[in-house]
Amino acid sequence: MSTFPEYNPDAQSLSIPTASSVQPEHQAVVTRDLVRTFGQKLAVNHLNLSVRSGEFFGFLGPNGAGKSTTIKMLVGLLRPSGGEVWVDGINVWQEPLRARAIMGVLPEYLNLYERLSGREFITFSGHMYGVSPADIERRREELLQVLDLSNDADKMIVDYSVGMRKKVALAAAIIHRPRVLFLDEPFEGIDPVSSRTVRDILQDLTHRGTTIFFSSHIMEVVERLCTRVGIINQGTLVAEGSLQELRDRAQGNHEGKDATLEDIFLNVVGARNENHNLSWLE
Ligand SMILES: Nc1ncnc2c1ncn2[C@@H]1O[C@H](COP(=O)(O)OP(=O)(O)OP(=O)(O)O)[C@@H](O)[C@H]1O
């Protein structure tokens, strides 16, 4: 049984932002009382998030917690039931075109143009974002090469594997050097070699000023990359901070200091000590 101490939401260092404590114009991503319902289901429950420029922010939560719903509202794909969203100081639902121009998006379900080749799709994306033809060509060829897609660049996307689709979608999402990049499960379906390449690209982007907001279930990746994480459960933000802050926030710092992100995650979503035995296997 784990000896990890109970998470104490009243601990002094708890820093989940309140609706009025954040100035949207000074942050990369801000949500204020963001709500989304689907019928009776409250998928996102008055979410107040704040991500500073240049941060690598990991957004975690169990299945069905509300991560994808939140990301879709942040990028202008799903209209909130209530609340507001700013990206780089732009109110996403008041100025959607301005907001879309400065962000890159890798959604959960990739809706790609299947009859285009990878090379054509990246070119198309570059034109959509107003990148010059010379820059499109230079950036596209480098992306294809770095992502190990050069040999398949003229094949239609319909014939791509899951990982290849993800990589071409990532290339299309960053060709305009977005100020804020949103990624929903970017590492799902990607092999270890490509995964390392994608990690390097993402880190390079943050070093050059791009803010990254990404969701993932892969704790080691989040632990390695993120400067800060937010954990959502049943639509509510239940923890937020750097890994060190989250560790410190666990009661009895002594035992909590070596906690992994997985320990912290299981603790705050209340899944640590549940019994998962199947009675019919006994
Ligand atoms: N279009 C929809 N219609 C009805 N309910 C929806 C819809 N989209 C999401 N939901 C519900 O909202 C809740 C949050 O779903 P969401 O996809 O945001 O979770 P998630 O955290 O991204 O989960 P996962 O890790 O499994 O991808 C779930 O209960 C889901 O069933």
The ligand as a Gaussian input file, in Angstrom:
#p B3LYP/6-31G(d) Opt

LIG

0 1
 N      -20.353000      15.988000     -27.698000
 C      -20.629000      15.507000     -26.488000
 N      -21.897000      15.157000     -26.167000
 C      -22.200000      14.695000     -24.932000
 N      -21.301000      14.527000     -23.943000
 C      -20.015000      14.851000     -24.212000
 C      -19.626000      15.355000     -25.499000
 N      -18.282000      15.604000     -25.451000
 C      -17.873000      15.261000     -24.215000
 N      -18.921000      14.817000     -23.479000
 C      -18.859000      14.375000     -22.079000
 O      -18.150000      15.358000     -21.328000
 C      -17.302000      14.728000     -20.374000
 C      -15.865000      15.207000     -20.603000
 O      -15.391000      14.625000     -21.822000
 P      -13.936000      14.952000     -22.408000
 O      -13.853000      14.348000     -23.760000
 O      -13.695000      16.409000     -22.280000
 O      -12.997000      14.181000     -21.373000
 P      -11.421000      13.963000     -21.413000
 O      -10.897000      14.437000     -20.104000
 O      -10.823000      14.571000     -22.626000
 O      -11.340000      12.385000     -21.455000
 P      -10.277000      11.365000     -22.178000
 O       -9.045000      11.396000     -21.330000
 O      -10.979000      10.047000     -22.062000
 O      -10.067000      11.828000     -23.580000
 C      -17.515000      13.226000     -20.536000
 O      -18.467000      12.809000     -19.577000
 C      -18.069000      13.083000     -21.928000
 O      -18.914000      11.973000     -22.033000

